Amino acid sequence: MQRLVLATRNAHKIAELRAILVEAGLDGVELVGADAVPGAPDVAETGVTFAENALLKAHALAQASGLPAVADDSGLCVDVLGGAPGIFSARWAGRHGDDRANLELLLAQLADVPEQHRAAHFACAAALALPDGTEHVTEGRLRGTLRHTPAGGGGFGYDPILQPDGETRTCAELSAEEKNAISHRGRAFRALAPRVVEVVAPAG
């Protein structure tokens, strides 16, 4: 069985990416996270765009594992903040991965911003890298409006405050299937999936 490495240690993200890629036709491929790769590096996200950071992670894991690797970088971009937190979304409050602190800080910063100026979008860049240096990147977005208070127990990150356009619920109130169907990550990885299929499940 072919193996494909997902360049993340985030269990929520691994489950989400696995569901998206399986749906895209990779059900016969073994999908593993970075923890399954001995000596997998922790990659500093030094890029200035989501695409650059995704490629940094994918290339590092492809080199460490000798296998095709996929990675993503994603975040929340708030219109009234000029696109921030953006690439700093996961460490907006100062410590990487502290979802609650990040959420609380952002809500405090937007406390006086009225409804009509609370537009935002989730952005994602998905990258595929091969050990020989070949690379491919796709991107996806999910536009919506930021709630004043969190709602929903699903998802992660800023999901409890982004209400997608056309929805009455936040991303955290959607089922995993509903979220994957419209999410920035779902869109980016569905666009990337045909190239991944070519690499790990070649015809013939």
C-alpha positions as a printed NumPy array, in Angstrom:
array([[  0.   ,   0.   ,   0.   ],
       [  1.266,   3.463,  -0.921],
       [  1.926,   5.844,   1.947],
       [  1.339,   9.56 ,   2.117],
       [  2.57 ,  11.702,   5.008],
       [  0.525,  14.567,   6.417],
       [  2.845,  17.263,   7.763],
       [  1.001,  17.914,  10.993],
       [  0.828,  16.623,  14.559],
       [ -2.601,  18.19 ,  15.125],
       [ -4.983,  15.249,  15.62 ],
       [ -8.02 ,  17.338,  14.609],
       [ -6.334,  18.366,  11.378],
       [ -5.133,  14.825,  10.597],
       [ -8.688,  13.487,  10.925],
       [-10.063,  16.317,   8.797],
       [ -7.47 ,  15.934,   6.046],
       [ -7.852,  12.154,   6.023],
       [-11.615,  12.488,   5.502],
       [-11.145,  15.02 ,   2.693],
       [ -8.488,  13.007,   0.866],
       [-10.341,   9.701,   1.237],
       [-13.418,  11.359,  -0.228],
       [-11.242,  12.465,  -3.15 ],
       [-10.28 ,   8.88 ,  -3.995],
       [ -7.328,   8.1  ,  -1.717],
       [ -9.104,   5.372,   0.264],
       [ -6.473,   2.842,  -0.826],
       [ -3.591,   4.931,   0.498],
       [ -2.179,   4.833,   4.021],
       [ -2.301,   8.349,   5.436],
       [ -0.018,   8.998,   8.401],
       [  0.838,  12.06 ,  10.463],
       [  4.283,  13.506,  11.116],
       [  4.489,  11.607,  14.43 ],
       [  4.785,   8.378,  12.428],
       [  8.016,   9.576,  10.797],
       [ 11.148,   9.   ,  12.921],
       [ 13.1  ,  12.218,  13.242],
       [ 10.404,  14.331,  11.621],
       [ 11.537,  17.95 ,  12.008],
       [  9.611,  20.735,  13.671],
       [  9.59 ,  23.315,  10.912],
       [  9.704,  27.019,  11.722],
       [  6.967,  28.82 ,   9.803],
       [  9.2  ,  31.591,   8.514],
       [  7.294,  32.256,   5.289],
       [  5.295,  35.437,   4.799],
       [  2.381,  33.72 ,   3.041],
       [  0.297,  30.628,   3.729],
       [  1.721,  29.014,   0.56 ],
       [  5.327,  29.553,   1.624],
       [  4.722,  28.017,   5.057],
       [  2.853,  25.034,   3.614],
       [  5.711,  24.336,   1.203],
       [  8.332,  24.623,   3.948],
       [  6.55 ,  21.945,   5.977],
       [  5.809,  19.642,   3.037],
       [  9.384,  19.718,   1.699],
       [ 10.894,  19.113,   5.144],
       [  8.727,  16.054,   5.759],
       [  9.239,  14.675,   2.253],
       [ 12.995,  14.843,   2.783],
       [ 12.794,  13.286,   6.257],
       [ 10.479,  10.458,   5.231],
       [ 11.425,   9.781,   1.623],
       [  7.69 ,   9.798,   0.878],
       [  5.258,  12.189,  -0.786],
       [  4.145,  14.697,   1.827],
       [  1.26 ,  17.12 ,   2.044],
       [  0.975,  20.099,   4.339],
       [ -1.211,  23.091,   4.799],
       [ -1.022,  26.466,   6.398],
       [ -4.218,  28.255,   7.204],
       [ -5.625,  31.041,   9.269],
       [ -8.276,  33.672,   9.786],
       [ -8.087,  36.936,   7.874],
       [-10.22 ,  39.767,   9.262],
       [-11.075,  42.559,   6.831],
       [-11.112,  45.391,   9.38 ],
       [ -7.693,  44.26 ,  10.671],
       [ -6.149,  44.392,   7.218],
       [ -6.057,  40.613,   6.893],
       [ -4.702,  39.864,  10.376],
       [ -4.222,  37.562,  12.217],
       [ -3.417,  35.813,   8.891],
       [ -0.279,  33.689,   9.069],
       [ -0.043,  34.514,  12.793],
       [ -3.481,  33.033,  13.577],
       [ -2.177,  30.07 ,  15.595],
       [  0.   ,  32.292,  17.791],
       [ -2.011,  35.529,  17.862],
       [ -2.022,  35.643,  21.664],
       [  1.688,  34.844,  21.86 ],
       [  1.806,  31.096,  22.4  ],
       [  1.421,  28.746,  19.433],
       [ -1.72 ,  26.631,  19.469],
       [ -3.504,  28.257,  22.429],
       [ -6.911,  28.339,  20.729],
       [ -8.791,  29.823,  23.667],
       [ -6.335,  32.661,  24.244],
       [ -6.219,  33.471,  20.523],
       [-10.006,  33.548,  20.327],
       [-10.416,  35.704,  23.416],
       [ -7.803,  38.215,  22.276],
       [ -9.355,  38.579,  18.83 ],
       [-12.847,  39.044,  20.263],
       [-11.51 ,  41.701,  22.641],
       [ -9.845,  43.52 ,  19.755],
       [-13.113,  43.488,  17.801],
       [-15.426,  44.211,  20.725],
       [-16.531,  47.62 ,  19.428],
       [-16.638,  46.675,  15.733],
       [-20.243,  46.667,  14.449],
       [-21.817,  43.796,  12.535],
       [-21.421,  45.351,   9.108],
       [-17.634,  45.543,   9.533],
       [-17.038,  42.042,  10.914],
       [-16.407,  40.33 ,   7.568],
       [-13.584,  37.788,   7.532],
       [-12.455,  34.638,   5.786],
       [-10.554,  31.495,   6.527],
       [ -7.694,  30.956,   4.042],
       [ -5.752,  27.774,   3.378],
       [ -2.816,  26.834,   1.181],
       [ -2.328,  23.099,   0.604],
       [  1.029,  21.868,  -0.63 ],
       [  2.312,  18.589,  -2.044],
       [  6.06 ,  17.932,  -2.055],
       [  8.014,  14.927,  -3.314],
       [ 11.459,  13.81 ,  -2.16 ],
       [ 12.889,  14.917,  -5.544],
       [ 11.794,  18.513,  -4.885],
       [  8.663,  18.527,  -7.05 ],
       [  5.957,  20.737,  -5.54 ],
       [  2.391,  21.855,  -6.132],
       [  0.199,  24.321,  -4.215],
       [ -3.536,  25.042,  -4.223],
       [ -5.583,  27.493,  -2.162],
       [ -9.093,  27.76 ,  -0.754],
       [-11.186,  30.316,   1.14 ],
       [-14.325,  30.374,   3.256],
       [-15.901,  33.8  ,   3.677],
       [-18.161,  34.749,   6.546],
       [-18.892,  37.09 ,   9.437],
       [-17.435,  37.031,  12.927],
       [-19.816,  36.502,  15.833],
       [-19.452,  38.504,  19.041],
       [-19.476,  35.332,  21.166],
       [-18.365,  31.749,  20.416],
       [-20.962,  29.121,  19.531],
       [-20.633,  25.379,  18.979],
       [-18.434,  22.639,  20.329],
       [-17.024,  21.251,  17.096],
       [-14.031,  22.171,  15.016],
       [-11.042,  24.016,  16.442],
       [ -9.223,  27.331,  16.304],
       [-11.513,  30.199,  15.323],
       [-14.356,  27.926,  14.167],
       [-16.687,  28.987,  17.025],
       [-16.843,  32.611,  15.836],
       [-16.915,  32.442,  12.024],
       [-20.405,  32.173,  10.569],
       [-20.035,  31.251,   6.877],
       [-21.927,  33.346,   4.332],
       [-25.351,  31.851,   3.763],
       [-25.305,  29.994,   7.106],
       [-27.002,  30.668,  10.424],
       [-24.486,  28.532,  12.326],
       [-20.788,  28.935,  13.049],
       [-18.218,  26.505,  11.676],
       [-18.096,  24.911,  15.13 ],
       [-21.834,  24.152,  14.927],
       [-21.539,  22.322,  11.612],
       [-21.013,  18.57 ,  11.411],
       [-17.595,  17.421,  10.214],
       [-19.123,  16.487,   6.856],
       [-20.856,  19.852,   6.478],
       [-17.708,  21.719,   7.379],
       [-15.471,  19.718,   5.032],
       [-17.893,  20.373,   2.163],
       [-17.46 ,  24.161,   2.368],
       [-14.289,  24.805,   4.347],
       [-11.186,  26.586,   3.123],
       [ -9.166,  23.466,   3.888],
       [-11.659,  21.227,   2.113],
       [-11.568,  23.417,  -0.987],
       [ -7.763,  23.615,  -1.034],
       [ -7.237,  19.885,  -0.569],
       [ -9.95 ,  18.882,  -3.036],
       [ -8.134,  21.037,  -5.593],
       [ -4.841,  19.355,  -4.66 ],
       [ -6.247,  15.812,  -4.543],
       [ -6.004,  15.015,  -8.285],
       [ -2.268,  15.76 ,  -8.225],
       [ -1.856,  13.662,  -5.07 ],
       [ -3.725,  10.777,  -6.712],
       [ -1.369,  10.965,  -9.712],
       [  1.616,  10.649,  -7.369],
       [  0.532,   7.966,  -4.936],
       [ -1.911,   5.958,  -7.048],
       [ -0.649,   6.158, -10.641],
       [ -2.832,   4.601, -13.331],
       [ -1.829,   1.143, -14.491]])
